[in-house]
Amino acid sequence: MTYLKNTWYVAAWGDEVSREPLGRKLLDQDIVLYRREDGDVVAIGNRCPHRFAPLSMGKLQGDTIECPYHGLRFNGHGACVLNPNGDGDIPPKAKVPAYRVEERHDLVWFWGGDPEQADPALIPDLSYVTDPKTRTVTGHIHVDAAYELYIDNLIDLSHAQFVHNDQLGVDNYEDAQLEVKQADEQVDVIITIPNANMPPAIRGITGEDNKRGNFVLAAHWQIPSIVTNHIQFLDADTNEALHESFGSHLLTPETETTAHYFYGLTRKHRLDDKDVDNAVRAWHLKGFTEQDKPVIEAAARMMGDETDPLAMGPAIIQTDGANVRARRILKKRIKLELEQESQA
């Protein structure tokens, strides 16, 4: 699989990165992340160029990281600045890659390609995550499936009725109205289910009794693998939002067949209620780990070495409109990037 490189991916939630080195494979690259003494995040290659031990097993010495095997120290630019062995000479090959990183909206973003092309203005706006009028519960899991299979899942909102029926199911799904829109390199899908029962997961967040209203689920996809949700449950008579929340679903490929899934749910209700936080975490555990993950990973195994369902000539149904568009957009961007690299 070829990845789009010159774009921003999520490397970690901000609270995952500390003064304890964090090793993570991203886009087939072994990376170690840590915070300097001033709090800024560093991302450099994780494989020591001497005997190839992971630097993430080492320890920080000031703003440098010390290899656990022979003590070579590397700074935030990937340069070896100390060799405590022999005469102390630093070999020309004693260096590791350095990556552009930006911390924004409680997320650590890294640029997968040419650092000179990294533009912070291209980082998606997820400011709702840190809005003081909201509360966000986050998490991260590792998945044994190609990252695009998760994108397919996340922008096909119809799966919630079946995979997550116990938490998001309604009793009149047959009344669902589907809308898919594409603008430039972004895709939106909206499912509206009028006069639906309030799903259990939403009752758990709002504290409302079961009632009927208009259930609206919207998903927005943008390059390369960023999916955000806007979920509303509206009073059928007044159109007042009885529930409104935002979902963050951020996929970063680890390898061709594995990925990192960073997720969060941002709510506007009962912000200081720790019981709601725990309920959301329980829903994340069940929904993403026990429901989505087994199905997607099983589908990946059934696909064998293929990672693109479209290449297998699948049956296409109406709810596939969004993920087909997203795949085509991403494939076009990757092709363009490869052409530009070959001409450079």
N, C-alpha and C positions, 0 to 999 in steps of 0.2 A: 504493500500500500504506500502510496505517496501522499504526504501530508502537505497542506498549505503551511508554509513556513513563515512568511513575512506577515504575521498577524499576532495578536495577543491571545494567549491562553492562560488559564488559571493554573498556578503552581501549588497554591495552598490557601486555606483560610488564614487570615492574619494571626489568629491565636494558635495556629499549629507551628509557627516559626518563632523560635526563642534563641537563647544562648546555648541551647543543646542542638548540635548539628542535626539536620533532617535530610536524610537521603531519599531521593525520589527519582524514578525514571520517567522522563517526559519526552515524547516524540523520539523514542529509541536512544535518548541521550541520558546518561547517568549524571545527575545533578545533586549537589549538596546546597542546602539553604541554611542560613543562620542570620542572626542579628548582630550588627556591630555594637560597640558600646554606646553609640549615640542612638541606637534603636533602628537604624536603617537596615533594610534587608539586603543580603548578598546572595548571589546565585553563581556558583562556579562548577566546573567539572568535578565529579565525585571520585574519579579514578586517579590515584596517585601515579604519575608517569615513571616512577622508579620501579616498584615491584607490584603496582596495580592494586594496592589495598584501598578500600573505600575510605575516603577522608571523613565521611560521616561517622566512622567509628572512632575518630580522633577527638581532640578537645581544642577549645579555643584558647589562644594566648593573645589577649588583647583583641585586636581586630583581625588576627590571622588564625588560620586553622592548622593544627599540627597533625601530620600523618601518624597513625597509631603504630606503624611498623618500624620506621627509622627516623622519625622526628622531623622530616622536612616540613617547613612551614610555608604556607601560601597565603597571599593577600587577596583582597576582594576583586582584584583585577586578574587573578589567576596566575600571578608570577610567584615563583619560589623566592622567598626573601631570606631564608636561613637553611643552611645545611650543617647540622651539628657534627657531622662525621668527617674524619680525616683532616685535610687542610681547609675544609669549609668551602671549597670552590663549588659554585652552582652550575651544573651542566646546562648547556643551551636548551636541551629538551625538557628541562624541569619547569614545565608550565602546564596549565590546564585552561580550558575555555572559560570565558566569562560571559555572562548573559545579562541583557538589559532587563531590569525588573522595576515595577512600579507598584506601590501599595495604595489601593483606593477602594473605598466602600467595604472595608474589612477583608479585602481579598488581596492576595499577592499575585500579580500578573507577570508573566514573562514573555518575551518576544522570541519566537521560535527560529527566526532567520537572521539576516544581516543586521547587526546592531545599529549600523548607520541609518537604516531605514525605519527604526523604531519611532513611532509617533504617539506620544501619550494621549493626544486628542482622539485617537481611534479606540481607546478603551471604552467599552459599552457603559452607558449610564445606568448604574444600579443604585442610585442614591437613595432609593426607598429603603435599602437595607439598613442604612445608618440614620434615617430620619428620626429625630427624637419623638415624633408622634406615632412611631411604630415599634414593634418588638419582633426580632428575628431569631429564630432557632435554626442552627446550621448543622451540617454533618458532611462526612466524606466516606465513600466506600470504594474499594477496588473491585473491578468487574472483569470477568473472563469473556469479553465479547468486544468486537470492534466498536469504536466510539460512535460510528454512524448508525449502528443498530439502535443505540440509545436515543439518538436524535430522532430516528424514525418513530420510536415509541413515544417520545415526549411531545411530538407535534401531531400525533394521531390521538386526539383526545377521546375518541370512541372507546379506546381500550379500558378506560377507567370504569365503564359500565360492567366490564366482564372480569378483568384482573383485580379490580378494587371494589367489587360490587358491595362488599360488606361495609365499606366506609364511604364510598362516593356514588353508589348505585341509587337510581330512582325507579319508581314503579311505572313510569310512562315514557321510557326511552324512545319508544316508537314515534313519539311526537317531536323528537329532536330536529332542529333546523341547523343546517351546516352551511358555513360561509368560508371560503378560502380566497385570500387576496395576496397578490405579489406586487411589491413596489421596489424597483431596482434589485438589490441583492438581499431583500428581506421578505419573509413570508409570514403571513398571519392566518390563523385559523380560529374560528369562533363557532362554538356549539351552544345554541340556546334551547332550553327545554322548558316550555311554558307550563305553568300550573303543576310543578313537580313537588314532591315531598322534600323536605330539608334533609340532606344526607347526614348520616351519623357523625362523620368527621367534622362537619360544620357545626352541628349542634354541640359537639364537644368543645369547640372554640368559643362560640357565642354564648353558650349557656341557655339558648332558646329551647323551648319545647318544640316537638315536631309540628311543623306547619307547612302550608303549601305556598309556593311562590315561583318566580321565574329564575331558573338556575342557568347562569351564564359562565361558560368556561372559555377563556381565550388563551392562545399560545402564540408567542412571537419568536421567530427564529432569525438569527443573524450570523454572519460569518464570524468564526468558522464553525462553532459548536455551542452557541449561547442560546438557550431557550428560557424565556421568562413567561410566567403565567399571570393572568389577572382573573381571579375567581370571584364571582358575585352571586349572592342570593337576594333577589329583589322582591319586595312586597308586590303582589300581583295587582293591587288596586292603586297604590301610591307611587310605585316604582322606587320607594325608599330602599336603600341598601341595608338589609338586615345582617349581611355579612359581606366583608370585602377583604381579600388577602392577595398577596403576591408570592409567586413561587420563583425561585432561582434554580436553574438546572444547567450546570456548567460542566461540559465534558472535555477532558484533555486526553488524547491518545497516549498510552504508555508504549505499546508496540502495535503491530498490525492487528493483533487479536485480543488485546487487553487495554483497559482504560481506567482513568480516575474520574469518578463522578462526585462533584461537589454540589451540594444542594442546600436550600434554605427555604423556610416559609416565614413570610413577613405578614404580621396581622395588625389590625387596627382595634382589636377588641381585648379587654382585660389585660392590659399591658403588664401590670405588676403581679399577675397571678401565676405563681410558680407551678401550680397544678396544671394550668393550661400549657406551660412550657413542657412539662412532663408528658402530657397527653399528645402534644405535637411530636415529641421525640419517639413516643411509642408508635405513633402513626408512621413516622419515617421508617422506623425499624421494620414494622410489618409491611408497609407498602412498598418500600424500595428494596429491602433485603430479603423479605420472605415471599413477596409476590412478583414484582417486576423482575428481579435478578434471576430467579430460577427459570422463568419463561424465556427471557432474552438469551441467557446463556445456553439453554437447551436448543433454541432456534439456531444459535451460532454453531453449535455442534452438528446439527442436522445439515447445515450449509457446507460443512467440510472446510476446504481451503478457500472457498469463495467468501468475500466480505460484502459484496454488492448484490442485494436481492434482485435488482433490475437486470443484472447479467444472467439471472437464472430463469428469465421468462415467467415471472410470477403472475398469478391471477390478480388483477387490479380492481379494487372496489372504490366507491366514491370517497371514502374517508382517507384514501391514500394520496389525495391531491396535494396536500401540503408537503409531505415527505418526499414525493417525487420531484416537486419543484426545488426543494432545498438541495437534494442530491445533485440535480442538474446544475444549479448555480455553483455549488462548491466544486464540482468536477470541472466546470468551465474556468473557474479562478485558478485551480491547480494547473490546468493545461497552460494557461496564460503565463503563470509564474515559471513553469518549466521552459517555455519558449524564450522568455526573457533571460533566463539563466544560460541557455545555450547560445544566445546571441552576445552575451557579455564577454 
